[in-house]
């Protein structure tokens, strides 16, 4: 399996459980790993033979433009559904991080993994 990745993908959005978190958009940082069974693109050097990470990034940005989430878990699940459902990825691992939310905690978040790496 090949793994395509996007690191430190920064988004601005309304997310949070508490009222003070929901007053204005805040930064959310994503790390995505997208599994690819077919490594044809490595031989053909053609983007049509792989998942286009620019399209994945654009689709995620588009999908959150009008959405609000309370939980990082819900955002992670939403992104996993897009990557697997719309782009056909058999496996995805997503880390969703928020910064400076809790006192004395630099970052918090979740890592979810969906699909099969086989």
Secondary structure, 3 states (H helix, E strand, C coil): CEEEEEEEEEEEECECCCHHHHCCCEEEEEEEEEEECCCCHHHHCCHHHCCCHHHHHHHHHHHHCCCCECCHHHHHHHHHHHHHHHHCCCEEEEEEEEECCCCCCCEEEEEEEEECCC
